Amino acid sequence: MFTIYRVLINFILLISPVILIYRILKKKEDYKRCLEKIGFINKKRNRGKLIWFHGSSVGEILSVIPLIEILEKKKNIKQILLTSNTLSSANVFNKFKLKKTIHQFCPIDSNLVAKKFLNYWKPSSAFFIESEIWPNLIFNIKEKKIPLGLINARITNRSFKKWNKISFFSKYVFNKFDFCLAQNSETKNYLKKLGASNIKKIGNLKFSETSFKNTYSFEKDTKELLNKKKILFAGISTHSSEEIFCANIHLKLKKKYPNGITIIIPRHIHRSNQIKDEIEELGLNVCLHSSKKNKLNKNIDIYLVDTFGETKSFIKVCKIVFLGGSLIKHGGQNPLEAARFGCKVIHGPNIGNFSEVYNLLNKNKISLKINNLNSAKKIIDQNLVNKFSSKQIINKLNTIGKKVLNKNKYEIIKYIE
């Protein structure tokens, strides 16, 4: 099985230039940095102890930033390498003012590239975030006797079934981790079945929050526009068809709130022009955030955010948020960011990826499930009429976050010092 995997990965490496060019044209890659993904390194490795964190995309990177902020204060750690796979995560990383931490794109999991990567960076310890499992990197890390941990681990039922179909191979991979810190009970059980050991349920790092203070401010034209309108709700991390769902909610609310505006932030912003065209077919006026001239139009219905890293700015000015990935069979998106800003979170039935998080929020009446267009319209309307304050819930979430962060720090430091 491992031989087959290596053959497939080497084939991907062979055709990677074509893939990268295609992704650059689709604005999914940075043409200046895309070669990092095939083993070219453009950052300097400092002398001394370097520790490495790897996460897939924005959510994983944000979850580990509070931990990195703590570790940067340790004198024996000279440098922290943070890798990820997506352009959006690199753009988000650039907003943080970290002193010892650098970002690189994680290379393709080819055995040759993995060896080159590790020989250059020589990490003292490595920590993969959530469900990032790359066999060649893992095997090479263990060959070099580098401590390896899976932190904030999350294994969904769907991914467990896939790994379980190749159980002999999965046990061969998962038992290479020195420790696993699971964010929920389901993951802990799955990890054990997949062959991992030294597993502890610590809680979700996404409850923790960075100490970095962002003003979350808008440019003058955006601020003036939003101040003149009544913000009805925001659709965050929406997937295909969910933008139309949000637009139809707006249509239902428009009669009661003629000066209302709905904010939509799609999960994949490269779809923005297509989304704009689809919503305009409903007879609604759409403004792209990147556009200057359209913001002078007072008759805007939908404000479509087509730029990276500004989600928090928009969440801050909203009171009600619809979390995408929950109407389709995707498993939902993490609602904690919106909850921290005191927003009421509404979601569809498909939230399996964050069931424990939603259970906590549902118990505290900070999130609500919607089943159809009418129920969504009703819930949003009710919360627009009745002012909602979640200050006590926010404080509780912050308390939970600090506990989870401290537990992770305690476990990780064992493998650093």
C-alpha positions in Angstrom: 0.0 0.0 0.0 2.8 2.4 0.9 4.5 1.7 -2.4 1.3 2.5 -4.3 1.0 5.7 -2.4 4.5 6.8 -3.2 4.0 6.0 -6.9 0.9 8.1 -7.0 2.5 11.0 -5.2 5.5 10.9 -7.5 3.1 11.1 -10.5 1.5 14.1 -8.9 4.9 15.7 -8.4 5.7 15.0 -12.1 2.6 16.9 -13.3 2.7 19.5 -10.5 3.9 22.3 -12.8 0.8 22.0 -14.9 -1.4 21.8 -11.7 0.3 24.9 -10.3 -0.1 26.9 -13.5 -3.8 26.0 -13.6 -4.2 27.1 -9.9 -2.4 30.3 -10.5 -4.8 31.2 -13.3 -7.7 30.4 -11.0 -6.1 32.7 -8.3 -5.7 29.8 -5.9 -1.9 30.1 -5.8 0.7 32.9 -5.3 2.9 32.7 -8.4 5.8 34.1 -6.4 5.7 31.3 -3.8 4.1 28.3 -5.5 7.4 26.6 -6.0 7.6 26.1 -2.2 5.0 23.3 -2.8 7.5 21.3 -4.9 10.4 21.7 -2.5 11.9 25.1 -3.2 12.6 27.1 0.0 12.9 30.8 0.1 13.2 31.5 3.9 16.3 31.3 6.0 16.6 28.8 8.9 18.0 30.5 12.0 20.5 28.8 14.3 19.2 27.0 17.3 16.0 25.1 18.1 13.2 25.2 15.5 9.8 23.7 16.1 7.3 23.1 13.2 3.5 23.3 13.1 1.5 22.3 10.1 -2.1 22.9 9.4 -4.2 22.7 6.2 -5.9 26.1 5.9 -7.2 29.2 7.7 -9.1 27.5 10.5 -6.1 25.3 11.6 -3.7 28.2 11.4 -5.9 30.5 13.5 -6.4 27.8 16.1 -2.7 27.4 16.7 -1.7 31.1 16.7 -2.5 31.5 20.5 -0.2 28.6 21.2 2.5 30.0 19.0 2.3 33.3 20.8 3.1 31.5 24.1 5.9 29.5 22.6 7.5 32.6 21.1 8.3 33.8 24.6 10.5 30.8 25.3 14.1 31.7 25.0 15.3 28.2 24.0 13.0 28.3 20.9 14.8 30.3 18.3 12.4 29.9 15.4 9.0 28.5 14.7 8.0 27.2 11.2 4.3 27.3 10.3 3.3 25.6 7.1 -0.1 25.3 5.4 -1.6 24.4 2.0 -3.8 27.3 1.0 -3.3 30.8 -0.3 -5.9 32.1 2.1 -4.1 30.8 5.1 -0.8 32.5 4.0 -2.7 35.8 3.6 -4.2 35.5 7.1 -0.8 34.6 8.6 0.6 37.9 7.3 -1.8 39.9 9.4 -0.1 38.7 12.6 2.9 40.4 14.0 4.9 37.3 15.1 8.6 37.7 15.8 10.0 34.2 15.6 7.5 32.6 13.3 7.8 32.2 9.5 5.3 30.8 7.0 6.0 28.4 4.2 3.7 26.3 2.0 3.9 22.7 2.9 5.5 20.7 0.1 3.9 17.8 -1.9 4.3 14.6 0.2 6.8 13.1 -2.1 9.5 11.1 -0.4 12.3 13.0 -2.1 10.8 16.4 -1.4 10.0 15.4 2.2 13.6 14.5 2.8 14.8 17.7 1.3 12.4 19.7 3.4 13.4 18.1 6.7 17.1 18.2 5.9 16.9 21.9 5.5 14.6 22.9 8.4 15.8 20.2 10.9 12.9 20.7 13.3 13.4 19.7 16.9 9.8 18.7 17.1 6.8 18.6 14.7 3.1 19.1 15.3 0.4 18.4 12.7 -2.9 20.1 13.3 -6.4 18.4 13.2 -6.4 15.8 10.4 -3.3 16.6 8.4 -1.8 13.1 7.8 1.0 12.9 5.2 2.7 9.5 5.3 6.0 10.4 3.6 6.6 13.3 5.9 5.6 11.3 8.9 7.9 8.4 8.1 10.8 10.7 7.4 10.2 12.6 10.7 10.3 9.3 12.6 13.4 8.1 10.8 15.1 11.2 12.1 13.7 10.5 15.6 12.0 13.9 15.7 9.1 14.0 18.3 5.8 14.1 16.4 2.4 15.1 17.7 -1.1 15.4 16.3 -2.7 18.4 18.0 -6.3 19.5 18.1 -6.9 16.2 16.3 -10.2 15.9 14.5 -11.3 12.7 12.7 -14.8 12.8 11.3 -16.9 9.7 10.7 -16.4 10.1 6.9 -12.6 10.3 7.2 -12.5 7.4 9.7 -14.4 5.2 7.2 -11.8 6.0 4.5 -8.9 5.3 6.7 -10.5 2.1 8.1 -10.8 0.7 4.6 -7.0 0.5 4.5 -6.7 -0.4 8.2 -3.3 -2.1 7.9 -1.8 1.0 6.3 -3.6 3.4 8.7 -2.2 1.6 11.7 1.2 1.7 10.2 0.9 5.6 9.9 -1.0 6.6 13.0 1.2 4.6 15.4 4.1 6.9 14.4 2.6 9.8 16.4 4.3 10.1 19.8 1.0 11.6 21.2 -2.4 12.8 20.0 -4.4 15.6 21.6 -8.1 15.0 20.5 -10.6 17.8 20.5 -13.6 15.6 21.1 -14.5 12.1 22.3 -15.4 10.8 18.8 -11.9 11.6 17.5 -10.3 10.0 20.5 -12.2 6.7 19.8 -11.4 6.8 16.1 -7.7 7.5 16.7 -7.5 4.5 19.0 -9.1 2.3 16.4 -6.8 3.6 13.7 -3.7 2.6 15.7 -2.7 5.7 17.5 -1.5 5.6 21.1 -1.0 8.1 23.9 -4.3 9.9 23.1 -5.8 12.5 25.4 -9.0 14.4 24.9 -8.0 18.0 25.6 -10.8 20.1 23.9 -10.9 22.3 20.8 -8.1 24.8 20.4 -10.5 27.0 18.4 -12.1 28.0 21.7 -8.8 29.9 22.5 -8.2 33.3 21.1 -5.1 35.2 20.0 -3.8 38.1 22.1 -3.2 40.0 18.8 -5.6 43.0 18.8 -7.0 43.8 15.4 -9.0 47.0 15.0 -11.2 45.2 12.4 -11.8 48.6 10.7 -13.2 49.3 7.3 -12.2 51.7 4.6 -14.2 54.9 4.7 -16.5 54.1 1.8 -17.4 50.6 3.3 -18.0 52.1 6.7 -20.2 54.9 5.3 -22.3 52.4 3.3 -22.9 50.0 6.2 -23.7 52.9 8.6 -26.5 54.0 6.2 -28.0 50.5 6.0 -29.6 48.1 8.4 -27.5 44.9 8.5 -30.0 42.0 8.5 -27.5 39.1 8.8 -24.3 37.7 7.4 -23.8 34.5 5.5 -20.3 33.3 6.4 -18.2 30.5 4.8 -21.1 29.7 2.4 -20.8 27.0 -0.3 -22.5 26.6 -3.6 -26.3 27.1 -3.4 -26.1 28.6 0.1 -25.4 32.1 -1.3 -28.8 31.8 -3.2 -30.4 30.6 0.1 -29.1 33.7 1.8 -30.3 35.9 -1.0 -33.8 34.4 -0.9 -33.9 35.1 2.9 -33.1 38.7 2.1 -35.9 38.8 -0.5 -38.4 37.7 2.2 -37.1 40.3 4.7 -36.8 43.1 2.2 -40.5 44.1 2.4 -40.2 44.7 6.2 -36.7 46.1 6.0 -36.4 48.1 2.8 -33.2 49.7 3.9 -31.7 46.3 4.8 -28.4 44.8 3.6 -27.2 41.2 3.8 -23.4 40.4 3.9 -22.2 37.2 2.2 -18.7 35.9 2.6 -18.2 32.8 0.5 -15.9 30.0 1.6 -14.1 30.2 -1.8 -13.9 33.8 -2.9 -12.8 32.9 -6.4 -16.5 32.1 -7.0 -17.5 35.7 -6.3 -18.3 36.8 -9.8 -20.3 33.7 -10.5 -22.2 34.2 -7.2 -22.8 37.9 -8.1 -24.4 36.9 -11.4 -26.6 34.3 -9.8 -27.9 36.6 -7.1 -28.6 39.4 -9.6 -30.8 37.1 -11.5 -33.1 37.2 -8.5 -33.5 41.0 -9.0 -31.2 42.0 -6.2 -28.4 44.6 -6.3 -25.0 43.1 -5.5 -21.9 45.1 -4.5 -18.4 43.4 -4.5 -16.3 44.5 -1.5 -13.3 45.0 -3.9 -15.3 47.4 -6.0 -15.1 51.2 -5.2 -17.7 52.7 -7.5 -20.6 50.3 -6.5 -20.4 51.5 -2.9 -21.9 54.8 -3.9 -25.1 53.0 -4.8 -27.6 53.3 -1.9 -29.8 50.6 -3.3 -27.5 47.7 -2.5 -29.1 44.5 -1.2 -26.2 42.1 -1.0 -22.7 43.0 0.0 -20.4 40.3 -1.3 -17.0 40.0 0.3 -14.5 38.9 -2.3 -11.2 39.5 -0.4 -9.2 37.5 2.1 -8.9 37.9 5.9 -11.7 40.4 6.6 -14.3 38.0 8.0 -13.9 39.3 11.6 -14.4 42.9 10.5 -17.8 42.0 9.1 -18.8 39.7 11.9 -18.1 42.5 14.4 -20.8 44.7 12.8 -23.4 41.9 12.6 -25.6 40.4 15.3 -26.9 37.4 13.3 -24.7 35.0 11.3 -25.7 32.1 9.1 -22.8 29.5 9.1 -22.4 27.8 5.7 -21.5 24.3 4.9 -24.5 23.2 6.9 -27.3 23.1 4.4 -25.2 20.9 2.1 -23.5 17.6 3.0 -20.2 19.3 4.1 -20.4 19.0 7.9 -20.6 22.6 8.8 -18.1 25.3 9.6 -16.7 26.3 13.0 -19.2 28.8 14.7 -16.8 29.9 17.5 -15.5 33.0 15.7 -19.0 34.4 15.3 -20.0 33.4 18.9 -17.0 35.3 20.4 -18.4 38.5 18.9 -21.8 38.0 20.5 -23.6 36.9 17.3 -26.6 34.7 17.2 -25.5 31.7 15.0 -28.0 30.0 12.8 -27.1 26.8 10.9 -28.6 24.0 8.8 -28.8 20.3 9.8 -25.4 19.2 8.5 -23.0 20.1 11.3 -21.3 16.8 12.0 -17.8 18.2 11.9 -18.5 20.5 14.8 -21.3 18.7 16.7 -19.7 19.0 20.1 -19.2 22.8 19.6 -22.7 23.3 18.4 -24.1 21.3 21.3 -22.4 23.7 23.7 -23.7 26.7 21.8 -27.2 25.3 21.5 -27.4 24.6 25.2 -26.6 28.2 25.8 -29.1 29.4 23.2 -26.5 31.1 21.2 -27.0 29.0 18.1 -30.2 27.8 16.4 -31.0 25.2 13.8 -32.9 26.1 10.7 -34.6 23.6 8.4 -35.9 25.7 5.5 -36.2 29.3 4.1 -39.2 30.2 6.2 -37.7 29.1 9.5 -34.5 31.0 8.7 -36.5 34.2 7.9 -38.6 33.8 11.1 -35.5 33.4 13.4 -33.6 36.3 11.8 -36.7 38.6 12.0 -37.3 37.7 15.7 -33.7 38.5 16.6 -33.7 41.7 14.7 -36.8 42.8 16.7 -35.5 41.5 20.1 -32.0 42.7 20.8 -29.8 39.8 21.8 -26.8 40.1 24.2 -24.4 37.2 24.7 -21.8 38.8 26.9 -22.0 36.1 29.6 -21.8 33.4 27.0 -18.7 35.1 25.4 -17.0 35.2 28.8 -17.8 31.5 29.3 -16.3 30.7 25.9 -13.2 32.7 26.8 -12.8 30.8 30.1 -13.1 27.4 28.3 -10.6 28.6 25.7 -8.0 29.5 28.2 -8.3 26.1 29.9 -7.9 24.3 26.5 -4.9 26.4 25.6 -3.1 25.8 28.9 -3.7 22.0 28.6 -2.3 22.0 25.1 0.7 24.0 26.1 1.4 21.7 29.0 1.4 18.6 26.8 3.3 20.1 23.9 6.1 21.5 26.1 7.0 18.0 27.2 8.2 17.3 23.6 10.0 20.6 23.1 12.2 21.0 26.2 
